[in-house]
Amino acid sequence: MRTRLLFQLGLMMFLQYAVWGSWMPILSGTLNSRGIAPDQIGNVYAAMWATCAISPFLGGQIVDRFMPSQIFVGISHLLAAGAAFIMSTQTEAGGLIMWMAIWGLLFSPTLAITNAIAFFHIDKIETEESLRERTFARIRTMGTIGWIVAAFVLAAFTQIINADPKGIVGPITEMRLTALLGVVMGIFSFLLPNTPPSKAPQKDALAIRKAFSLFKTVPGFGVFMFISFFAATEFQFFYGLSAQFLGSKEIPHSLIPIFKTISQVAEIGALAILLPMWLPSKGMRWCLLLGSFAWPLRYLIFAIGDPVWLVVLSLGLHGFGYAFVLVVQQLYVDRVATKDIRASAQSLLTFVTLGVGNVLGSIFAGKVQAYFTHQVDGKSITNWAPVFILPTVTTVICALAYMATFKNPVSSEEPETA
């Protein structure tokens, strides 16, 4: 029973992030090679993140109150697969932005809800908080493996369908693969163990309203969310620009997703080994600080730009930072929220970081790149050093802010002590 449950939850995370990882590492490079302007590429990414600011509340509300979580996830993925397929045929910025927004509107609620599904079933097999968090970290590792595998599947898929390896002409291959994997995830979701709506007493008809009450009831929650929002605005200098940056270093377009899996390999090491080992003994604060200082170091190396081997190896700092910041953020929210609003509380975190933070970050990163991009002999050339100096400074500020304000939380299920 336990082994089967952990396998199902692990495969759920594997497919969830394989769908996303099919396009996220390379799409900006593909669009750049097709002549889409840098600021418009930023808008394409912003369209996806904007849906993270809108749809998770509806998704969290539905599964907290009305619909089994696995059914919602299955329906969402099947509909998103159709949107991804249509997006693969688009050639103009307007169409790309519209269909990315539709895909994100359907996909983004499932990010928080798959977390909530995992936490719900982990509660049944783990009674201690430290074991619960360790088990989630290992399950979440399967999502990272799915992201890695998607890069290699994309390379094989490109050859199987005889797509352009440079991504210049024809349908957008990564969106075709996203559609295919979305269908697989949608069907599999219906086979997950049942995760019913909460049966806890409902004094407030809207779970999300209670989730917002965490700003009042949990000391330091508002400061934590503000710093997390500010940090999220800087993520897009990596997510949206790194494929183009690596391409400028003469790394072949078809190999960029594979090179970028260095980030996920580092993330696996952090999630599967370091985080489960250090989180129980060191606590959330220590782990959060380690991760938050990894990001400015990576951006500094990007700004320097040479040697190329060091730039490539620095991709691992992203994975380390992701595990020690974003996953700890999820664990923190899960610990301070009561059981009946955990899905909505995760959606609140998604709204602040993956939603509003990444929308503004995508637009900002695109405009910064456009500002430092000039035409040279008919080609668009970006001066990358000043582009990456900016997020180097801002992520240092975020790390220092976490250091000054974050304290290890007390579980919402534990009684307060004098």
C-alpha positions as CSV (number, residue, x, y, z in Angstrom):
1,M,0.0,0.0,0.0
2,R,2.7,2.5,1.0
3,T,5.0,1.6,-1.9
4,R,2.1,1.8,-4.4
5,L,1.0,5.2,-3.1
6,L,4.5,6.6,-3.2
7,F,5.0,5.3,-6.7
8,Q,1.7,7.0,-7.9
9,L,2.6,10.3,-6.3
10,G,6.1,10.1,-7.7
11,L,4.8,9.4,-11.2
12,M,2.3,12.2,-10.9
13,M,5.1,14.7,-10.1
14,F,7.2,13.2,-12.9
15,L,4.6,13.8,-15.6
16,Q,3.5,17.2,-14.2
17,Y,7.0,18.6,-14.6
18,A,7.7,16.7,-17.8
19,V,4.8,18.6,-19.4
20,W,6.2,21.9,-18.3
21,G,9.8,21.0,-18.9
22,S,9.1,20.1,-22.5
23,W,9.0,23.8,-23.5
24,M,10.2,26.0,-20.7
25,P,14.0,25.6,-21.1
26,I,14.1,26.3,-24.9
27,L,11.0,28.2,-26.1
28,S,12.6,31.6,-25.7
29,G,15.5,30.5,-27.9
30,T,13.1,29.1,-30.5
31,L,11.1,32.3,-30.6
32,N,14.3,34.4,-30.9
33,S,15.5,32.3,-33.8
34,R,12.1,33.0,-35.5
35,G,12.6,36.7,-35.2
36,I,10.3,37.4,-32.3
37,A,11.4,40.6,-30.6
38,P,12.9,40.3,-27.0
39,D,10.1,42.3,-25.4
40,Q,7.5,40.2,-27.1
41,I,9.2,37.0,-26.0
42,G,9.0,38.4,-22.5
43,N,5.3,39.0,-23.1
44,V,4.8,35.3,-24.1
45,Y,6.3,34.2,-20.9
46,A,4.4,36.8,-19.0
47,A,1.1,35.5,-20.5
48,M,1.8,32.1,-18.9
49,W,2.7,33.6,-15.5
50,A,-0.3,35.9,-15.6
51,T,-2.5,32.9,-15.5
52,C,-0.7,31.8,-12.3
53,A,-2.0,35.0,-10.8
54,I,-5.6,34.2,-11.8
55,S,-6.5,30.6,-12.1
56,P,-5.0,28.9,-9.0
57,F,-7.6,30.6,-6.8
58,L,-10.4,29.0,-8.7
59,G,-8.6,25.7,-8.8
60,G,-7.8,25.7,-5.1
61,Q,-11.3,26.8,-4.3
62,I,-12.9,24.0,-6.3
63,V,-10.7,21.2,-4.9
64,D,-10.9,22.5,-1.3
65,R,-14.7,22.6,-1.5
66,F,-16.4,20.8,-4.4
67,M,-14.3,18.5,-6.6
68,P,-11.8,15.7,-6.1
69,S,-8.4,17.0,-6.8
70,Q,-7.3,14.2,-9.2
71,I,-10.4,14.8,-11.4
72,F,-9.7,18.5,-11.7
73,V,-6.1,17.8,-12.6
74,G,-7.0,15.3,-15.2
75,I,-9.6,17.6,-16.9
76,S,-7.2,20.6,-16.8
77,H,-4.3,18.7,-18.4
78,L,-6.4,17.3,-21.3
79,L,-7.8,20.7,-22.1
80,A,-4.3,22.3,-21.8
81,A,-2.9,19.7,-24.3
82,G,-5.3,21.0,-26.9
83,A,-4.1,24.6,-26.3
84,A,-0.5,23.5,-26.6
85,F,-1.1,21.8,-29.9
86,I,-2.7,24.9,-31.4
87,M,0.1,27.1,-30.0
88,S,2.6,25.0,-31.9
89,T,1.1,26.3,-35.2
90,Q,1.3,30.0,-34.3
91,T,3.8,32.3,-36.2
92,E,3.0,35.8,-34.8
93,A,3.5,37.2,-31.4
94,G,-0.2,37.9,-30.8
95,G,-1.2,34.2,-31.4
96,L,1.7,32.9,-29.3
97,I,0.7,35.2,-26.4
98,M,-3.0,34.3,-26.6
99,W,-2.5,30.5,-26.7
100,M,0.2,30.6,-24.1
101,A,-2.3,32.4,-21.9
102,I,-4.9,29.7,-22.5
103,W,-2.5,26.9,-21.9
104,G,-1.3,28.5,-18.6
105,L,-4.9,29.2,-17.5
106,L,-5.5,25.5,-17.7
107,F,-2.1,24.2,-16.5
108,S,-1.2,26.6,-13.7
109,P,-3.8,25.5,-11.1
110,T,-2.4,22.0,-11.3
111,L,1.0,23.1,-9.9
112,A,-0.4,23.9,-6.5
113,I,-3.0,21.1,-6.6
114,T,-0.5,18.3,-7.3
115,N,1.5,19.6,-4.3
116,A,-1.7,19.5,-2.2
117,I,-2.5,15.9,-3.4
118,A,0.9,14.8,-2.3
119,F,0.7,16.4,1.1
120,F,-2.9,14.9,1.6
121,H,-1.7,11.4,1.1
122,I,1.6,11.8,2.9
123,D,-0.4,12.7,5.9
124,K,-1.8,9.2,5.9
125,I,1.5,7.4,6.1
126,E,3.7,9.9,8.0
127,T,2.9,11.2,11.4
128,E,6.0,13.2,12.3
129,E,6.5,16.7,10.6
130,S,10.1,16.0,9.7
131,L,9.3,12.7,8.1
132,R,6.4,14.3,6.2
133,E,8.6,17.0,4.8
134,R,11.3,14.5,3.9
135,T,8.9,12.3,2.1
136,F,7.5,15.3,0.1
137,A,11.0,16.3,-0.9
138,R,11.7,12.9,-2.3
139,I,8.4,12.8,-4.2
140,R,9.0,16.2,-5.6
141,T,12.4,15.0,-6.8
142,M,10.5,12.9,-9.3
143,G,9.2,16.1,-10.8
144,T,12.8,17.2,-11.4
145,I,13.6,13.9,-13.0
146,G,10.6,14.4,-15.3
147,W,11.9,17.8,-16.4
148,I,15.3,16.2,-17.2
149,V,13.8,13.3,-19.1
150,A,11.7,15.8,-21.1
151,A,14.9,17.4,-22.5
152,F,16.1,14.1,-23.9
153,V,12.7,13.1,-25.1
154,L,12.5,16.4,-27.0
155,A,15.7,15.7,-28.8
156,A,14.5,12.3,-29.8
157,F,11.0,13.6,-30.7
158,T,12.6,16.3,-32.9
159,Q,14.3,13.6,-35.0
160,I,11.2,11.3,-35.0
161,I,8.9,13.9,-36.5
162,N,11.8,15.3,-38.7
163,A,11.5,18.8,-37.2
164,D,14.0,21.6,-37.8
165,P,16.8,21.1,-35.2
166,K,17.4,24.8,-35.1
167,G,13.8,25.6,-34.4
168,I,13.5,28.2,-37.2
169,V,10.7,26.7,-39.4
170,G,7.8,24.4,-39.0
171,P,5.5,23.8,-36.0
172,I,7.1,24.6,-32.6
173,T,8.3,21.1,-31.7
174,E,8.5,21.7,-27.9
175,M,4.8,22.7,-27.8
176,R,3.8,19.5,-29.8
177,L,5.6,17.4,-27.2
178,T,3.9,19.4,-24.4
179,A,0.6,18.5,-25.9
180,L,1.4,14.8,-26.2
181,L,2.7,14.6,-22.6
182,G,-0.3,16.6,-21.4
183,V,-2.6,13.9,-22.8
184,V,-0.7,11.2,-20.9
185,M,-0.8,13.2,-17.6
186,G,-4.5,13.9,-18.0
187,I,-5.3,10.2,-18.4
188,F,-3.0,9.2,-15.6
189,S,-4.6,11.7,-13.2
190,F,-7.9,9.8,-13.3
191,L,-6.0,6.8,-11.9
192,L,-4.6,8.6,-8.9
193,P,-6.0,7.8,-5.4
194,N,-9.0,9.8,-4.5
195,T,-8.3,13.2,-2.9
196,P,-11.7,14.5,-1.8
197,P,-12.7,18.0,-0.9
198,S,-12.0,18.9,2.8
199,K,-14.6,17.7,5.3
200,A,-13.4,20.1,7.9
201,P,-16.1,22.5,9.3
202,Q,-16.5,25.4,6.9
203,K,-17.2,28.6,8.8
204,D,-16.2,30.6,5.7
205,A,-17.6,29.5,2.4
206,L,-14.4,30.6,0.6
207,A,-11.3,28.8,1.5
208,I,-9.1,31.3,-0.2
209,R,-10.5,34.1,2.0
210,K,-9.2,32.1,5.0
211,A,-5.9,31.6,3.2
212,F,-5.5,35.4,3.0
213,S,-6.1,35.5,6.8
214,L,-2.6,34.0,7.2
215,F,-1.2,37.5,6.7
216,K,-2.9,38.4,10.0
217,T,-2.6,35.2,12.0
218,V,1.0,34.0,11.2
219,P,3.8,36.3,12.4
220,G,6.1,37.3,9.6
221,F,4.0,35.8,6.9
222,G,3.5,39.1,5.1
223,V,7.2,39.9,5.1
224,F,8.0,36.3,3.8
225,M,5.5,36.7,1.0
226,F,6.9,40.1,0.0
227,I,10.5,38.9,-0.2
228,S,9.4,35.8,-2.1
229,F,7.5,38.0,-4.6
230,F,10.5,40.3,-5.1
231,A,12.8,37.3,-5.6
232,A,10.4,35.8,-8.1
233,T,10.6,38.9,-10.3
234,E,14.3,38.0,-10.9
235,F,13.7,34.4,-11.8
236,Q,12.8,35.3,-15.4
237,F,16.3,36.5,-16.2
238,F,17.1,32.8,-16.0
239,Y,13.9,31.2,-17.3
240,G,13.3,33.6,-20.1
241,L,16.9,34.6,-21.2
242,S,19.2,31.7,-20.4
243,A,18.4,29.8,-23.6
244,Q,19.2,32.8,-25.8
245,F,22.3,33.5,-23.7
246,L,23.6,30.0,-24.1
247,G,22.9,30.2,-27.8
248,S,25.1,33.3,-27.9
249,K,27.9,31.1,-26.5
250,E,27.7,28.9,-29.7
251,I,25.9,26.1,-27.9
252,P,23.7,24.3,-30.6
253,H,20.0,25.1,-30.3
254,S,19.0,21.4,-30.1
255,L,21.4,20.8,-27.2
256,I,20.5,23.7,-25.0
257,P,17.7,21.9,-23.2
258,I,20.1,19.0,-22.5
259,F,22.8,21.4,-21.2
260,K,20.2,23.1,-19.0
261,T,19.4,19.8,-17.3
262,I,22.6,20.4,-15.3
263,S,20.2,22.6,-13.2
264,Q,17.9,19.8,-12.6
265,V,20.6,17.3,-11.8
266,A,21.8,19.7,-9.1
267,E,18.2,20.0,-7.9
268,I,17.9,16.3,-7.6
269,G,21.0,16.1,-5.4
270,A,19.6,18.9,-3.3
271,L,16.1,17.5,-3.1
272,A,16.9,13.8,-2.7
273,I,20.0,14.0,-0.5
274,L,20.8,17.4,0.9
275,L,17.4,18.8,1.8
276,P,16.1,15.6,3.5
277,M,19.4,15.4,5.4
278,W,19.7,19.1,6.4
279,L,16.1,20.2,6.8
280,P,15.3,18.1,10.0
281,S,18.6,19.1,11.6
282,K,19.2,22.7,10.4
283,G,15.7,23.9,9.9
284,M,13.9,25.8,7.1
285,R,15.8,29.1,7.8
286,W,19.3,27.7,7.3
287,C,18.2,25.9,4.1
288,L,16.4,29.0,2.7
289,L,19.5,31.1,3.2
290,L,21.8,28.6,1.4
291,G,19.5,28.5,-1.6
292,S,18.9,32.3,-1.7
293,F,22.7,33.0,-1.9
294,A,23.2,30.5,-4.8
295,W,21.2,32.6,-7.3
296,P,23.2,35.9,-7.3
297,L,26.4,33.8,-7.7
298,R,24.9,32.2,-10.8
299,Y,23.9,35.6,-12.2
300,L,27.4,37.0,-11.5
301,I,29.0,34.2,-13.5
302,F,26.5,34.9,-16.3
303,A,27.5,38.6,-16.3
304,I,31.2,37.7,-16.5
305,G,30.3,35.3,-19.3
306,D,33.6,33.4,-19.6
307,P,34.9,30.8,-19.6
308,V,32.0,28.9,-21.2
309,W,32.6,25.8,-19.1
310,L,32.1,27.8,-16.0
311,V,28.9,29.4,-17.3
312,V,27.6,25.9,-18.1
313,L,28.5,24.5,-14.7
314,S,26.9,27.5,-13.0
315,L,23.6,26.3,-14.3
316,G,23.7,23.9,-11.3
317,L,23.4,26.8,-8.9
318,H,19.9,27.3,-10.2
319,G,18.9,23.8,-9.3
320,F,20.4,24.1,-5.9
321,G,18.7,27.4,-5.3
322,Y,15.4,26.1,-6.6
323,A,15.3,23.2,-4.1
324,F,16.5,25.2,-1.2
325,V,14.2,28.2,-1.8
326,L,11.1,27.3,-3.8
327,V,10.5,23.9,-2.2
328,V,11.2,25.3,1.3
329,Q,8.6,28.1,0.5
330,Q,6.1,25.4,-0.2
331,L,6.9,23.5,2.9
332,Y,6.7,26.7,5.0
333,V,3.2,27.5,3.6
334,D,2.0,23.9,4.2
335,R,3.2,24.0,7.8
336,V,1.6,27.3,8.8
337,A,-1.8,26.7,7.0
338,T,-4.5,24.6,8.6
339,K,-5.5,21.4,6.7
340,D,-8.8,22.7,5.3
341,I,-7.1,25.5,3.4
342,R,-3.7,24.0,2.4
343,A,-4.6,23.8,-1.3
344,S,-5.8,27.4,-1.3
345,A,-2.7,28.5,0.7
346,Q,-0.5,26.9,-1.9
347,S,-2.4,28.7,-4.5
348,L,-1.8,32.0,-2.6
349,L,1.9,31.3,-2.8
350,T,1.6,30.5,-6.5
351,F,-0.3,33.7,-7.0
352,V,2.4,35.9,-5.4
353,T,5.5,34.2,-6.8
354,L,4.7,32.2,-10.0
355,G,1.9,34.7,-10.7
356,V,2.4,38.4,-10.1
357,G,6.1,38.1,-9.5
358,N,6.9,36.2,-12.6
359,V,4.5,38.3,-14.8
360,L,6.4,41.5,-13.8
361,G,9.7,39.7,-14.0
362,S,9.1,38.4,-17.6
363,I,8.1,41.8,-18.8
364,F,11.0,43.5,-17.0
365,A,13.6,41.0,-18.2
366,G,12.3,41.3,-21.8
367,K,12.6,45.1,-21.7
368,V,16.0,45.0,-20.1
369,Q,17.2,42.6,-22.8
370,A,15.7,44.8,-25.5
371,Y,17.4,47.9,-24.1
372,F,20.8,46.2,-24.3
373,T,20.2,44.7,-27.7
374,H,21.4,46.4,-30.9
375,Q,21.5,45.7,-34.6
376,V,25.0,44.8,-35.8
377,D,25.4,43.9,-39.5
378,G,21.7,43.1,-39.6
379,K,21.8,40.8,-36.6
380,S,20.4,41.5,-33.1
381,I,23.3,41.3,-30.6
382,T,22.7,41.5,-26.8
383,N,25.3,42.9,-24.4
384,W,24.7,40.3,-21.7
385,A,26.9,41.6,-19.0
386,P,24.7,44.5,-17.8
387,V,21.6,42.4,-18.4
388,F,22.7,39.9,-15.7
389,I,24.3,42.4,-13.3
390,L,20.9,43.7,-12.4
391,P,19.5,40.4,-11.0
392,T,22.8,39.8,-9.3
393,V,22.3,42.8,-7.1
394,T,18.6,42.3,-6.5
395,T,18.9,38.6,-5.5
396,V,21.6,39.6,-3.0
397,I,19.2,42.0,-1.5
398,C,16.5,39.2,-1.3
399,A,19.0,36.8,0.4
400,L,20.0,39.4,3.0
401,A,16.3,40.2,3.6
402,Y,15.6,36.5,4.3
403,M,18.6,36.4,6.6
404,A,17.3,39.3,8.6
405,T,13.6,38.3,8.9
406,F,12.9,34.6,8.4
407,K,12.3,32.4,11.4
408,N,11.5,28.7,11.5
409,P,7.7,28.3,11.6
410,V,5.5,26.4,14.1
411,S,3.0,24.0,12.6
412,S,-0.6,25.2,12.5
413,E,-1.6,21.9,14.0
414,E,0.7,22.3,17.0
415,P,-0.6,24.1,20.1
416,E,1.1,27.3,21.0
417,T,3.4,27.3,24.0
418,A,3.9,30.1,26.4
